[in-house]
Amino acid sequence: MKMVYGEMCISDCAVRKWVRIFKGEDPRETILRDRKRSGKPFSSSVTAHREKVDCMIRANRRVKQKEIANAVGISKERVHHIVTTVLGYRKVSARWVPRQLTVEMKAQRKHMCTQLLELSTVFILA
């Protein structure tokens, strides 16, 4: 190989060492995963942040994501993830609304449907 590539060629010893490491013959030297790095931990979705965001939305349904991000101290992207995916809210007419219906909402819908059904039967029979 040295005749073809010259001095820029990798030595046979280095190649054999790499083969031995990746085959797992020497477990002390086998490192195939990333090592832990220093830096800011991924803590934007912790329970405390979720609770703060949920309390802010319940207090003011017209609160903006930017205001939440500034108050809690996390990015707007994380706020959007927490609000839409974790808590399950969506924007309707500039208000945050839960995606699932509450028990009261279901009862109200049932009552309205029953009234409409009664009105439609009266209208049809008349």
C-alpha positions in Angstrom: 0.0 0.0 0.0 2.9 2.4 0.7 4.1 2.0 -2.9 0.6 3.1 -4.2 -0.3 5.7 -1.5 3.0 6.8 -0.3 3.6 8.2 3.2 -0.1 9.1 3.6 -1.0 5.5 3.9 -2.3 4.0 7.2 0.0 1.5 8.8 -1.0 -2.2 9.1 -0.7 -2.0 12.8 -3.4 0.8 13.0 -5.7 -1.2 10.7 -5.3 -4.4 12.9 -6.0 -2.4 16.0 -9.2 -0.9 14.5 -10.4 -4.4 13.5 -9.6 -5.8 17.0 -11.6 -2.9 18.6 -14.6 -3.2 16.4 -14.8 -6.9 16.6 -15.0 -6.6 20.4 -11.9 -8.6 21.2 -10.8 -5.9 23.7 -13.9 -4.7 25.6 -12.0 -1.9 27.3 -11.4 -0.2 24.0 -14.8 -0.9 22.4 -16.7 2.4 22.4 -19.4 2.5 19.8 -21.8 4.9 21.6 -21.5 8.7 22.1 -20.0 9.7 25.4 -21.8 12.0 27.7 -21.1 15.6 26.8 -21.2 18.7 28.9 -23.7 21.4 28.1 -27.2 22.4 28.8 -29.4 19.3 29.6 -32.6 18.6 27.8 -35.0 19.8 30.5 -37.6 21.8 28.6 -40.2 19.1 28.9 -39.9 18.3 32.5 -43.0 18.1 34.6 -42.4 21.5 36.3 -42.5 23.2 32.9 -45.6 21.4 31.8 -47.4 22.4 35.0 -46.3 26.1 34.6 -47.5 26.2 31.0 -50.8 24.5 31.9 -51.4 27.0 34.8 -50.7 30.0 32.5 -53.1 28.7 29.9 -55.8 28.0 32.4 -55.4 31.4 33.9 -55.6 33.2 30.6 -56.8 31.3 27.5 -55.6 34.1 25.2 -51.9 33.9 26.3 -49.4 33.8 23.5 -46.6 31.2 23.1 -44.0 33.9 23.2 -45.3 35.2 26.5 -45.3 31.7 28.0 -41.7 31.1 26.7 -40.5 34.3 28.3 -42.2 33.6 31.6 -41.1 30.0 31.9 -37.6 30.5 30.4 -37.7 28.0 27.5 -37.8 28.3 23.7 -41.0 29.0 21.7 -40.5 25.6 20.0 -40.6 23.8 23.3 -43.6 25.7 24.4 -45.4 24.8 21.2 -44.5 21.1 21.7 -45.7 21.1 25.3 -48.9 22.9 24.5 -49.9 20.9 21.4 -48.5 17.5 21.9 -48.1 17.0 25.7 -51.1 19.0 27.0 -53.3 18.6 23.9 -54.4 22.2 23.4 -55.2 23.9 20.1 -56.0 27.4 19.1 -59.6 28.3 18.4 -60.5 32.0 17.8 -57.3 33.2 19.6 -58.0 31.0 22.6 -56.3 27.8 23.8 -58.9 25.0 23.9 -58.4 21.4 25.1 -58.7 18.9 22.4 -60.8 16.5 24.5 -64.3 17.3 25.6 -65.0 17.6 29.3 -67.9 15.8 31.0 -69.8 19.1 31.0 -69.2 19.7 27.3 -70.4 16.2 26.5 -73.6 16.6 28.6 -74.3 20.0 26.9 -73.8 18.4 23.5 -76.2 15.6 24.4 -78.8 18.0 25.7 -78.5 20.2 22.5 -78.8 17.1 20.2 -81.8 15.9 22.1 -83.5 19.3 21.8 -82.8 19.4 18.0 -84.1 15.9 17.6 -87.3 16.7 19.4 -87.7 19.9 17.3 -87.1 18.1 14.0 -89.7 15.4 14.9 -92.2 18.1 15.7 -91.4 19.9 12.5 -91.6 16.8 10.4 -95.0 15.7 11.9 -96.4 19.2 11.5 
